[in-house]
Amino acid sequence: MVKKNPYAAYANNKIMMASPAELTLMLYDGAIKFVNIAMDAIDRKDIEKAHENIRKADLIIEEFQITLNHKYEVAKDFDQVYKYIRERLMWANVKKDKAILEEVQEHLHTMRDTWKEVMKKTNNGQRVG
């Protein structure tokens, strides 16, 4: 008999029940987490782990960029920010440069915190039903 991991079930349920706004927040948190892991890996000279986690952060930012709704003018601004962050992640990966990752981390925290404020002001974090 295979035992189910209760933490995995909880995490999966949390994702399945999340609103789109909450999912966006989770993705920002994930990108921040992956950048933190990459910085730690650089400190430990674990090049493979640094690469893997920089790529994970980049994939999240790429998803944000791909899913922008361009019918809104602000999407152009977000697209430019995401392009910049992705370029910085690429250079951080090439150089295994922790300082670049720290810069990216600051941008991600600012964007995540701004998103949280938007959620509070618009009640977008509230689930319906």
Phi and psi in radians as a Rosetta constraint file:
Dihedral C 1 N 2 CA 2 C 2 CIRCULARHARMONIC -1.615 0.35
Dihedral N 2 CA 2 C 2 N 3 CIRCULARHARMONIC 2.196 0.35
Dihedral C 2 N 3 CA 3 C 3 CIRCULARHARMONIC -1.461 0.35
Dihedral N 3 CA 3 C 3 N 4 CIRCULARHARMONIC 2.407 0.35
Dihedral C 3 N 4 CA 4 C 4 CIRCULARHARMONIC -1.489 0.35
Dihedral N 4 CA 4 C 4 N 5 CIRCULARHARMONIC 2.500 0.35
Dihedral C 4 N 5 CA 5 C 5 CIRCULARHARMONIC -1.374 0.35
Dihedral N 5 CA 5 C 5 N 6 CIRCULARHARMONIC 1.997 0.35
Dihedral C 5 N 6 CA 6 C 6 CIRCULARHARMONIC -1.110 0.35
Dihedral N 6 CA 6 C 6 N 7 CIRCULARHARMONIC -0.578 0.35
Dihedral C 6 N 7 CA 7 C 7 CIRCULARHARMONIC -1.141 0.35
Dihedral N 7 CA 7 C 7 N 8 CIRCULARHARMONIC -0.749 0.35
Dihedral C 7 N 8 CA 8 C 8 CIRCULARHARMONIC -1.113 0.35
Dihedral N 8 CA 8 C 8 N 9 CIRCULARHARMONIC -0.693 0.35
Dihedral C 8 N 9 CA 9 C 9 CIRCULARHARMONIC -1.124 0.35
Dihedral N 9 CA 9 C 9 N 10 CIRCULARHARMONIC -0.733 0.35
Dihedral C 9 N 10 CA 10 C 10 CIRCULARHARMONIC -1.102 0.35
Dihedral N 10 CA 10 C 10 N 11 CIRCULARHARMONIC -0.816 0.35
Dihedral C 10 N 11 CA 11 C 11 CIRCULARHARMONIC -1.091 0.35
Dihedral N 11 CA 11 C 11 N 12 CIRCULARHARMONIC -0.751 0.35
Dihedral C 11 N 12 CA 12 C 12 CIRCULARHARMONIC -1.103 0.35
Dihedral N 12 CA 12 C 12 N 13 CIRCULARHARMONIC -0.754 0.35
Dihedral C 12 N 13 CA 13 C 13 CIRCULARHARMONIC -1.111 0.35
Dihedral N 13 CA 13 C 13 N 14 CIRCULARHARMONIC -0.702 0.35
Dihedral C 13 N 14 CA 14 C 14 CIRCULARHARMONIC -1.051 0.35
Dihedral N 14 CA 14 C 14 N 15 CIRCULARHARMONIC -0.720 0.35
Dihedral C 14 N 15 CA 15 C 15 CIRCULARHARMONIC -1.212 0.35
Dihedral N 15 CA 15 C 15 N 16 CIRCULARHARMONIC -0.769 0.35
Dihedral C 15 N 16 CA 16 C 16 CIRCULARHARMONIC -1.150 0.35
Dihedral N 16 CA 16 C 16 N 17 CIRCULARHARMONIC -0.501 0.35
Dihedral C 16 N 17 CA 17 C 17 CIRCULARHARMONIC -1.654 0.35
Dihedral N 17 CA 17 C 17 N 18 CIRCULARHARMONIC -0.068 0.35
Dihedral C 17 N 18 CA 18 C 18 CIRCULARHARMONIC -1.323 0.35
Dihedral N 18 CA 18 C 18 N 19 CIRCULARHARMONIC 2.567 0.35
Dihedral C 18 N 19 CA 19 C 19 CIRCULARHARMONIC -1.316 0.35
Dihedral N 19 CA 19 C 19 N 20 CIRCULARHARMONIC 2.863 0.35
Dihedral C 19 N 20 CA 20 C 20 CIRCULARHARMONIC -0.972 0.35
Dihedral N 20 CA 20 C 20 N 21 CIRCULARHARMONIC -0.668 0.35
Dihedral C 20 N 21 CA 21 C 21 CIRCULARHARMONIC -1.125 0.35
Dihedral N 21 CA 21 C 21 N 22 CIRCULARHARMONIC -0.728 0.35
Dihedral C 21 N 22 CA 22 C 22 CIRCULARHARMONIC -1.171 0.35
Dihedral N 22 CA 22 C 22 N 23 CIRCULARHARMONIC -0.647 0.35
Dihedral C 22 N 23 CA 23 C 23 CIRCULARHARMONIC -1.100 0.35
Dihedral N 23 CA 23 C 23 N 24 CIRCULARHARMONIC -0.709 0.35
Dihedral C 23 N 24 CA 24 C 24 CIRCULARHARMONIC -1.060 0.35
Dihedral N 24 CA 24 C 24 N 25 CIRCULARHARMONIC -0.777 0.35
Dihedral C 24 N 25 CA 25 C 25 CIRCULARHARMONIC -1.064 0.35
Dihedral N 25 CA 25 C 25 N 26 CIRCULARHARMONIC -0.743 0.35
Dihedral C 25 N 26 CA 26 C 26 CIRCULARHARMONIC -1.071 0.35
Dihedral N 26 CA 26 C 26 N 27 CIRCULARHARMONIC -0.665 0.35
Dihedral C 26 N 27 CA 27 C 27 CIRCULARHARMONIC -1.172 0.35
Dihedral N 27 CA 27 C 27 N 28 CIRCULARHARMONIC -0.729 0.35
Dihedral C 27 N 28 CA 28 C 28 CIRCULARHARMONIC -1.033 0.35
Dihedral N 28 CA 28 C 28 N 29 CIRCULARHARMONIC -0.789 0.35
Dihedral C 28 N 29 CA 29 C 29 CIRCULARHARMONIC -1.059 0.35
Dihedral N 29 CA 29 C 29 N 30 CIRCULARHARMONIC -0.684 0.35
Dihedral C 29 N 30 CA 30 C 30 CIRCULARHARMONIC -1.119 0.35
Dihedral N 30 CA 30 C 30 N 31 CIRCULARHARMONIC -0.775 0.35
Dihedral C 30 N 31 CA 31 C 31 CIRCULARHARMONIC -1.073 0.35
Dihedral N 31 CA 31 C 31 N 32 CIRCULARHARMONIC -0.733 0.35
Dihedral C 31 N 32 CA 32 C 32 CIRCULARHARMONIC -1.087 0.35
Dihedral N 32 CA 32 C 32 N 33 CIRCULARHARMONIC -0.775 0.35
Dihedral C 32 N 33 CA 33 C 33 CIRCULARHARMONIC -1.056 0.35
Dihedral N 33 CA 33 C 33 N 34 CIRCULARHARMONIC -0.794 0.35
Dihedral C 33 N 34 CA 34 C 34 CIRCULARHARMONIC -1.143 0.35
Dihedral N 34 CA 34 C 34 N 35 CIRCULARHARMONIC -0.646 0.35
Dihedral C 34 N 35 CA 35 C 35 CIRCULARHARMONIC -1.150 0.35
Dihedral N 35 CA 35 C 35 N 36 CIRCULARHARMONIC -0.703 0.35
Dihedral C 35 N 36 CA 36 C 36 CIRCULARHARMONIC -1.055 0.35
Dihedral N 36 CA 36 C 36 N 37 CIRCULARHARMONIC -0.778 0.35
Dihedral C 36 N 37 CA 37 C 37 CIRCULARHARMONIC -1.096 0.35
Dihedral N 37 CA 37 C 37 N 38 CIRCULARHARMONIC -0.725 0.35
Dihedral C 37 N 38 CA 38 C 38 CIRCULARHARMONIC -1.097 0.35
Dihedral N 38 CA 38 C 38 N 39 CIRCULARHARMONIC -0.736 0.35
Dihedral C 38 N 39 CA 39 C 39 CIRCULARHARMONIC -1.099 0.35
Dihedral N 39 CA 39 C 39 N 40 CIRCULARHARMONIC -0.746 0.35
Dihedral C 39 N 40 CA 40 C 40 CIRCULARHARMONIC -1.091 0.35
Dihedral N 40 CA 40 C 40 N 41 CIRCULARHARMONIC -0.721 0.35
Dihedral C 40 N 41 CA 41 C 41 CIRCULARHARMONIC -1.118 0.35
Dihedral N 41 CA 41 C 41 N 42 CIRCULARHARMONIC -0.671 0.35
Dihedral C 41 N 42 CA 42 C 42 CIRCULARHARMONIC -1.092 0.35
Dihedral N 42 CA 42 C 42 N 43 CIRCULARHARMONIC -0.757 0.35
Dihedral C 42 N 43 CA 43 C 43 CIRCULARHARMONIC -1.025 0.35
Dihedral N 43 CA 43 C 43 N 44 CIRCULARHARMONIC -0.624 0.35
Dihedral C 43 N 44 CA 44 C 44 CIRCULARHARMONIC -1.588 0.35
Dihedral N 44 CA 44 C 44 N 45 CIRCULARHARMONIC 0.071 0.35
Dihedral C 44 N 45 CA 45 C 45 CIRCULARHARMONIC 1.087 0.35
Dihedral N 45 CA 45 C 45 N 46 CIRCULARHARMONIC 0.513 0.35
Dihedral C 45 N 46 CA 46 C 46 CIRCULARHARMONIC -1.652 0.35
Dihedral N 46 CA 46 C 46 N 47 CIRCULARHARMONIC 1.476 0.35
Dihedral C 46 N 47 CA 47 C 47 CIRCULARHARMONIC -1.084 0.35
Dihedral N 47 CA 47 C 47 N 48 CIRCULARHARMONIC -0.726 0.35
Dihedral C 47 N 48 CA 48 C 48 CIRCULARHARMONIC -1.103 0.35
Dihedral N 48 CA 48 C 48 N 49 CIRCULARHARMONIC -0.787 0.35
Dihedral C 48 N 49 CA 49 C 49 CIRCULARHARMONIC -1.168 0.35
Dihedral N 49 CA 49 C 49 N 50 CIRCULARHARMONIC -0.661 0.35
Dihedral C 49 N 50 CA 50 C 50 CIRCULARHARMONIC -1.069 0.35
Dihedral N 50 CA 50 C 50 N 51 CIRCULARHARMONIC -0.854 0.35
Dihedral C 50 N 51 CA 51 C 51 CIRCULARHARMONIC -1.005 0.35
Dihedral N 51 CA 51 C 51 N 52 CIRCULARHARMONIC -0.856 0.35
Dihedral C 51 N 52 CA 52 C 52 CIRCULARHARMONIC -1.011 0.35
Dihedral N 52 CA 52 C 52 N 53 CIRCULARHARMONIC -0.752 0.35
Dihedral C 52 N 53 CA 53 C 53 CIRCULARHARMONIC -1.399 0.35
Dihedral N 53 CA 53 C 53 N 54 CIRCULARHARMONIC -0.524 0.35
Dihedral C 53 N 54 CA 54 C 54 CIRCULARHARMONIC -1.125 0.35
Dihedral N 54 CA 54 C 54 N 55 CIRCULARHARMONIC -0.732 0.35
Dihedral C 54 N 55 CA 55 C 55 CIRCULARHARMONIC -1.091 0.35
Dihedral N 55 CA 55 C 55 N 56 CIRCULARHARMONIC -0.708 0.35
Dihedral C 55 N 56 CA 56 C 56 CIRCULARHARMONIC -1.085 0.35
Dihedral N 56 CA 56 C 56 N 57 CIRCULARHARMONIC -0.759 0.35
Dihedral C 56 N 57 CA 57 C 57 CIRCULARHARMONIC -1.098 0.35
Dihedral N 57 CA 57 C 57 N 58 CIRCULARHARMONIC -0.738 0.35
Dihedral C 57 N 58 CA 58 C 58 CIRCULARHARMONIC -1.090 0.35
Dihedral N 58 CA 58 C 58 N 59 CIRCULARHARMONIC -0.693 0.35
Dihedral C 58 N 59 CA 59 C 59 CIRCULARHARMONIC -1.109 0.35
Dihedral N 59 CA 59 C 59 N 60 CIRCULARHARMONIC -0.620 0.35
Dihedral C 59 N 60 CA 60 C 60 CIRCULARHARMONIC -1.162 0.35
Dihedral N 60 CA 60 C 60 N 61 CIRCULARHARMONIC -0.792 0.35
Dihedral C 60 N 61 CA 61 C 61 CIRCULARHARMONIC -1.143 0.35
Dihedral N 61 CA 61 C 61 N 62 CIRCULARHARMONIC -0.665 0.35
Dihedral C 61 N 62 CA 62 C 62 CIRCULARHARMONIC -1.050 0.35
Dihedral N 62 CA 62 C 62 N 63 CIRCULARHARMONIC -0.741 0.35
Dihedral C 62 N 63 CA 63 C 63 CIRCULARHARMONIC -1.086 0.35
Dihedral N 63 CA 63 C 63 N 64 CIRCULARHARMONIC -0.752 0.35
Dihedral C 63 N 64 CA 64 C 64 CIRCULARHARMONIC -0.996 0.35
Dihedral N 64 CA 64 C 64 N 65 CIRCULARHARMONIC -0.780 0.35
Dihedral C 64 N 65 CA 65 C 65 CIRCULARHARMONIC -1.151 0.35
Dihedral N 65 CA 65 C 65 N 66 CIRCULARHARMONIC -0.764 0.35
Dihedral C 65 N 66 CA 66 C 66 CIRCULARHARMONIC -1.126 0.35
Dihedral N 66 CA 66 C 66 N 67 CIRCULARHARMONIC -0.613 0.35
Dihedral C 66 N 67 CA 67 C 67 CIRCULARHARMONIC -1.624 0.35
Dihedral N 67 CA 67 C 67 N 68 CIRCULARHARMONIC 0.149 0.35
Dihedral C 67 N 68 CA 68 C 68 CIRCULARHARMONIC -1.041 0.35
Dihedral N 68 CA 68 C 68 N 69 CIRCULARHARMONIC 2.422 0.35
Dihedral C 68 N 69 CA 69 C 69 CIRCULARHARMONIC -1.630 0.35
Dihedral N 69 CA 69 C 69 N 70 CIRCULARHARMONIC 1.789 0.35
Dihedral C 69 N 70 CA 70 C 70 CIRCULARHARMONIC -1.351 0.35
Dihedral N 70 CA 70 C 70 N 71 CIRCULARHARMONIC 0.055 0.35
Dihedral C 70 N 71 CA 71 C 71 CIRCULARHARMONIC -1.321 0.35
Dihedral N 71 CA 71 C 71 N 72 CIRCULARHARMONIC -0.224 0.35
Dihedral C 71 N 72 CA 72 C 72 CIRCULARHARMONIC -1.788 0.35
Dihedral N 72 CA 72 C 72 N 73 CIRCULARHARMONIC 2.359 0.35
Dihedral C 72 N 73 CA 73 C 73 CIRCULARHARMONIC -1.003 0.35
Dihedral N 73 CA 73 C 73 N 74 CIRCULARHARMONIC -0.654 0.35
Dihedral C 73 N 74 CA 74 C 74 CIRCULARHARMONIC -1.096 0.35
Dihedral N 74 CA 74 C 74 N 75 CIRCULARHARMONIC -0.343 0.35
Dihedral C 74 N 75 CA 75 C 75 CIRCULARHARMONIC -1.051 0.35
Dihedral N 75 CA 75 C 75 N 76 CIRCULARHARMONIC -0.577 0.35
Dihedral C 75 N 76 CA 76 C 76 CIRCULARHARMONIC -1.095 0.35
Dihedral N 76 CA 76 C 76 N 77 CIRCULARHARMONIC -0.738 0.35
Dihedral C 76 N 77 CA 77 C 77 CIRCULARHARMONIC -1.134 0.35
Dihedral N 77 CA 77 C 77 N 78 CIRCULARHARMONIC -0.797 0.35
Dihedral C 77 N 78 CA 78 C 78 CIRCULARHARMONIC -1.086 0.35
Dihedral N 78 CA 78 C 78 N 79 CIRCULARHARMONIC -0.693 0.35
Dihedral C 78 N 79 CA 79 C 79 CIRCULARHARMONIC -1.022 0.35
Dihedral N 79 CA 79 C 79 N 80 CIRCULARHARMONIC -0.753 0.35
Dihedral C 79 N 80 CA 80 C 80 CIRCULARHARMONIC -1.135 0.35
Dihedral N 80 CA 80 C 80 N 81 CIRCULARHARMONIC -0.720 0.35
Dihedral C 80 N 81 CA 81 C 81 CIRCULARHARMONIC -1.109 0.35
Dihedral N 81 CA 81 C 81 N 82 CIRCULARHARMONIC -0.805 0.35
Dihedral C 81 N 82 CA 82 C 82 CIRCULARHARMONIC -1.107 0.35
Dihedral N 82 CA 82 C 82 N 83 CIRCULARHARMONIC -0.687 0.35
Dihedral C 82 N 83 CA 83 C 83 CIRCULARHARMONIC -1.056 0.35
Dihedral N 83 CA 83 C 83 N 84 CIRCULARHARMONIC -0.771 0.35
Dihedral C 83 N 84 CA 84 C 84 CIRCULARHARMONIC -1.094 0.35
Dihedral N 84 CA 84 C 84 N 85 CIRCULARHARMONIC -0.822 0.35
Dihedral C 84 N 85 CA 85 C 85 CIRCULARHARMONIC -1.075 0.35
Dihedral N 85 CA 85 C 85 N 86 CIRCULARHARMONIC -0.746 0.35
Dihedral C 85 N 86 CA 86 C 86 CIRCULARHARMONIC -1.131 0.35
Dihedral N 86 CA 86 C 86 N 87 CIRCULARHARMONIC -0.653 0.35
Dihedral C 86 N 87 CA 87 C 87 CIRCULARHARMONIC -1.133 0.35
Dihedral N 87 CA 87 C 87 N 88 CIRCULARHARMONIC -0.742 0.35
Dihedral C 87 N 88 CA 88 C 88 CIRCULARHARMONIC -1.126 0.35
Dihedral N 88 CA 88 C 88 N 89 CIRCULARHARMONIC -0.689 0.35
Dihedral C 88 N 89 CA 89 C 89 CIRCULARHARMONIC -1.107 0.35
Dihedral N 89 CA 89 C 89 N 90 CIRCULARHARMONIC -0.691 0.35
Dihedral C 89 N 90 CA 90 C 90 CIRCULARHARMONIC -1.067 0.35
Dihedral N 90 CA 90 C 90 N 91 CIRCULARHARMONIC -0.790 0.35
Dihedral C 90 N 91 CA 91 C 91 CIRCULARHARMONIC -1.208 0.35
Dihedral N 91 CA 91 C 91 N 92 CIRCULARHARMONIC -0.632 0.35
Dihedral C 91 N 92 CA 92 C 92 CIRCULARHARMONIC -1.076 0.35
Dihedral N 92 CA 92 C 92 N 93 CIRCULARHARMONIC -0.655 0.35
Dihedral C 92 N 93 CA 93 C 93 CIRCULARHARMONIC -1.247 0.35
Dihedral N 93 CA 93 C 93 N 94 CIRCULARHARMONIC -0.759 0.35
Dihedral C 93 N 94 CA 94 C 94 CIRCULARHARMONIC -1.075 0.35
Dihedral N 94 CA 94 C 94 N 95 CIRCULARHARMONIC -0.798 0.35
Dihedral C 94 N 95 CA 95 C 95 CIRCULARHARMONIC -1.606 0.35
Dihedral N 95 CA 95 C 95 N 96 CIRCULARHARMONIC -0.203 0.35
Dihedral C 95 N 96 CA 96 C 96 CIRCULARHARMONIC 0.885 0.35
Dihedral N 96 CA 96 C 96 N 97 CIRCULARHARMONIC 0.927 0.35
Dihedral C 96 N 97 CA 97 C 97 CIRCULARHARMONIC -1.772 0.35
Dihedral N 97 CA 97 C 97 N 98 CIRCULARHARMONIC 1.914 0.35
Dihedral C 97 N 98 CA 98 C 98 CIRCULARHARMONIC -1.165 0.35
Dihedral N 98 CA 98 C 98 N 99 CIRCULARHARMONIC -0.581 0.35
Dihedral C 98 N 99 CA 99 C 99 CIRCULARHARMONIC -1.086 0.35
Dihedral N 99 CA 99 C 99 N 100 CIRCULARHARMONIC -0.683 0.35
Dihedral C 99 N 100 CA 100 C 100 CIRCULARHARMONIC -1.143 0.35
Dihedral N 100 CA 100 C 100 N 101 CIRCULARHARMONIC -0.721 0.35
Dihedral C 100 N 101 CA 101 C 101 CIRCULARHARMONIC -1.129 0.35
Dihedral N 101 CA 101 C 101 N 102 CIRCULARHARMONIC -0.610 0.35
Dihedral C 101 N 102 CA 102 C 102 CIRCULARHARMONIC -1.114 0.35
Dihedral N 102 CA 102 C 102 N 103 CIRCULARHARMONIC -0.684 0.35
Dihedral C 102 N 103 CA 103 C 103 CIRCULARHARMONIC -1.094 0.35
Dihedral N 103 CA 103 C 103 N 104 CIRCULARHARMONIC -0.818 0.35
Dihedral C 103 N 104 CA 104 C 104 CIRCULARHARMONIC -1.040 0.35
Dihedral N 104 CA 104 C 104 N 105 CIRCULARHARMONIC -0.728 0.35
Dihedral C 104 N 105 CA 105 C 105 CIRCULARHARMONIC -1.035 0.35
Dihedral N 105 CA 105 C 105 N 106 CIRCULARHARMONIC -0.729 0.35
Dihedral C 105 N 106 CA 106 C 106 CIRCULARHARMONIC -1.057 0.35
Dihedral N 106 CA 106 C 106 N 107 CIRCULARHARMONIC -0.780 0.35
Dihedral C 106 N 107 CA 107 C 107 CIRCULARHARMONIC -1.087 0.35
Dihedral N 107 CA 107 C 107 N 108 CIRCULARHARMONIC -0.764 0.35
Dihedral C 107 N 108 CA 108 C 108 CIRCULARHARMONIC -1.122 0.35
Dihedral N 108 CA 108 C 108 N 109 CIRCULARHARMONIC -0.721 0.35
Dihedral C 108 N 109 CA 109 C 109 CIRCULARHARMONIC -1.099 0.35
Dihedral N 109 CA 109 C 109 N 110 CIRCULARHARMONIC -0.749 0.35
Dihedral C 109 N 110 CA 110 C 110 CIRCULARHARMONIC -1.078 0.35
Dihedral N 110 CA 110 C 110 N 111 CIRCULARHARMONIC -0.793 0.35
Dihedral C 110 N 111 CA 111 C 111 CIRCULARHARMONIC -1.156 0.35
Dihedral N 111 CA 111 C 111 N 112 CIRCULARHARMONIC -0.723 0.35
Dihedral C 111 N 112 CA 112 C 112 CIRCULARHARMONIC -1.121 0.35
Dihedral N 112 CA 112 C 112 N 113 CIRCULARHARMONIC -0.795 0.35
Dihedral C 112 N 113 CA 113 C 113 CIRCULARHARMONIC -1.123 0.35
Dihedral N 113 CA 113 C 113 N 114 CIRCULARHARMONIC -0.680 0.35
Dihedral C 113 N 114 CA 114 C 114 CIRCULARHARMONIC -1.110 0.35
Dihedral N 114 CA 114 C 114 N 115 CIRCULARHARMONIC -0.742 0.35
Dihedral C 114 N 115 CA 115 C 115 CIRCULARHARMONIC -1.066 0.35
Dihedral N 115 CA 115 C 115 N 116 CIRCULARHARMONIC -0.728 0.35
Dihedral C 115 N 116 CA 116 C 116 CIRCULARHARMONIC -1.064 0.35
Dihedral N 116 CA 116 C 116 N 117 CIRCULARHARMONIC -0.707 0.35
Dihedral C 116 N 117 CA 117 C 117 CIRCULARHARMONIC -1.128 0.35
Dihedral N 117 CA 117 C 117 N 118 CIRCULARHARMONIC -0.728 0.35
Dihedral C 117 N 118 CA 118 C 118 CIRCULARHARMONIC -1.067 0.35
Dihedral N 118 CA 118 C 118 N 119 CIRCULARHARMONIC -0.753 0.35
Dihedral C 118 N 119 CA 119 C 119 CIRCULARHARMONIC -1.047 0.35
Dihedral N 119 CA 119 C 119 N 120 CIRCULARHARMONIC -0.753 0.35
Dihedral C 119 N 120 CA 120 C 120 CIRCULARHARMONIC -1.112 0.35
Dihedral N 120 CA 120 C 120 N 121 CIRCULARHARMONIC -0.768 0.35
Dihedral C 120 N 121 CA 121 C 121 CIRCULARHARMONIC -1.281 0.35
Dihedral N 121 CA 121 C 121 N 122 CIRCULARHARMONIC -0.447 0.35
Dihedral C 121 N 122 CA 122 C 122 CIRCULARHARMONIC -1.918 0.35
Dihedral N 122 CA 122 C 122 N 123 CIRCULARHARMONIC -0.003 0.35
Dihedral C 122 N 123 CA 123 C 123 CIRCULARHARMONIC 1.031 0.35
Dihedral N 123 CA 123 C 123 N 124 CIRCULARHARMONIC 0.410 0.35
Dihedral C 123 N 124 CA 124 C 124 CIRCULARHARMONIC -1.195 0.35
Dihedral N 124 CA 124 C 124 N 125 CIRCULARHARMONIC -0.296 0.35
Dihedral C 124 N 125 CA 125 C 125 CIRCULARHARMONIC -1.415 0.35
Dihedral N 125 CA 125 C 125 N 126 CIRCULARHARMONIC -0.102 0.35
Dihedral C 125 N 126 CA 126 C 126 CIRCULARHARMONIC -1.444 0.35
Dihedral N 126 CA 126 C 126 N 127 CIRCULARHARMONIC 2.309 0.35
Dihedral C 126 N 127 CA 127 C 127 CIRCULARHARMONIC -1.422 0.35
Dihedral N 127 CA 127 C 127 N 128 CIRCULARHARMONIC 2.587 0.35
Dihedral C 127 N 128 CA 128 C 128 CIRCULARHARMONIC -1.811 0.35
Dihedral N 128 CA 128 C 128 N 129 CIRCULARHARMONIC 2.257 0.35
